[in-house]
Amino acid sequence: MFYRKKKNRSRIVVLVCAILLFASFTYGYISNNKPLNKPQNIIQSTEENNINKKYPIDNKEGGGNKKIKKEGINEYSKNNESNVNDCLKEVNENSKIVFNTYYSKTGKMDTKQIDIPITIVGASLDEFKSYIKTNYSDWKINSISTKSASLFKEVDGYNPDYFIVQNKNGYITVYKINKAGEKELYEETDISISTLSEMDKKKLNEGIIAKDEEELYRIIEDYSS
């Protein structure tokens, strides 16, 4: 009977040891196969450190200086753009006033431009508009900015310095338009219109326009031949 009890104890001990061994094996297996949840930034930092160790960058050779140089260029560009924009907000010494005059009797446009008066350099756009309206009230503003003002006017007359070839008392006479838009006697010829065709006589009675002396003498030569 005592032998049976001893034998039963031995079996229990063996069973307990087997259970503990199985539990230890299972725990070890699970622990070894459990993934490590390292923070992403730590992994990236480690990888970057490894790369830097393998491929070191010498700041003296331009590694770090390139970044600094690029940042400096970007900062300069921003400042330069800012300065340009600030200049465009004001009238400067390079700004212009453009005058476009249309002469209805010639159908020609005469364009002239002048520099901005020194007295309004540095003026804002609103101040520039006020200056134009005050000093050129008989002109229409086509467009205006701090860079230039484009003005327009229509005149019922001829362009200054143009010539008019016309009939006067049966002879071809030349007039020149002065700065005020008025006709002034320029030359009286001895070319009679009596032998000309009715169409040519009509043209001369109305007046033939010549924009310069070269065109003027070509017209006179045609009628004198």
Secondary structure, 3 states (H helix, E strand, C coil): CHHHHHHHHHHHHHHHHHHHHHHHHHHHHHHHHCCCCCCHHHHHHHHHHHHHHHCCCCHHHCHHHHHHHHHHHHHHHHHHHHHHHHHHCECCCCCEEEEEEEECCCCEEEEEEEECCHHHCCCEHHHHHHHHHHHCCCCEEEEECCCEEEEEEEECCCCCCCEEEEEECCEEEEEEECCCCCEEEEEEEEEECCCCCHHHHHHHHHCEEECCHHHHHHHHHHHHC
